């Protein structure tokens, strides 16, 4: 393990801006996805969807919906993709085995998901656990229909029984079963019809050279998960039992006011450059609106320690206890987090309305809000 590198909090913030593509955006969605390791998907659309809000700051010329177009193209055809198109797919949707959230992953991630999917499929209990005998009979019927008819959504399955959803409510059993099969890796999302998932068999989505890669050893997947976290956030606190997994791939970093941190060893040149060549980032007109789950602030404890910014995404906080608002966006000004804005789409008027804001004096947030409105095709 190399000796720790000591840097100032200011240098660490500049490093994170650069390492997380906020100063030099990637040329394409595919490049950004590989660089970040994954991008979280979320369907809520208050002022843009989470994945679009994350990538619009990190991909040159990014337009709303570009991540899903990168995945599935512009077509909503229900015909199964012919084998000759397998090589065109470079990413897929699945639940991240470490974070448990729906993400878009590069193809190379597939083998590292196998153990988790197998565990869900064979372990009883929980929403995504082993299927009952009756569920397995329905699963076989659905899989047979997909094999014969091509990609299907739950609306295409003629089965009106009800079942508990993942949220504990009652819903169509066909939809619940497709979701469970997706958790188990027995179907994958072929494309989306609006927000509705359309599923197909993995062998008609993933190329054979990926689908048939043997399951990695447990230690190899544990190392992959750790490197994914480092790639996603770039500065990470590691537990004592995690460090041996990737000791030869990480660099210890010491920053005043923070716990011992680590970065990828490949990031050391950027870390030690200290932001050389970056133009002045403190322009009060040059503000960036961050997504609530943006990689820069995903680790709330580190955000508080390094940036002096105490932030919680309040979408699931009872209204009476919210401090910033349902979908407040943190405001980044250079190497400072200077407040938040709470915008909402007014669909009837096709405007982006600012419900509330709290931004440090001297920073003008209106240009950034107008830029977000243009991105969403709205007026502000």
Secondary structure, DSSP 8 states (H G I E B T S, - for coil): ----EEE-HHHHHHHHHHHTTSSS-BSSHHHHHHHHSEEE-----SSS-HHHHHHTTTBTT--TTHHHHHHH-S----S---GGGGGG--EEEEE-TTT-SEEEEEGGGGGGGHHHHHHHHHS-SSTTS---HHHHHHHHHHHHHHHHH-SB-GGGS----EEE-TTSSEEEHHHHHHHHHHHTTSSEEEEEETTEEEEE-GGGTS-HHHHTS----HHHHHHHHHHHHHHHHSSB---HHHHGGGTTTEEEEEETTS--EEEEGGGHHHHHHTTTT------TT--EE--TT-TTTSSHHHHHHHH-------TTS-GGG-SS-TT-EEEEETTEEEEEEEEEEETTTTEEEEEEEEE-TT---HHHHHHHHHHTT-B-
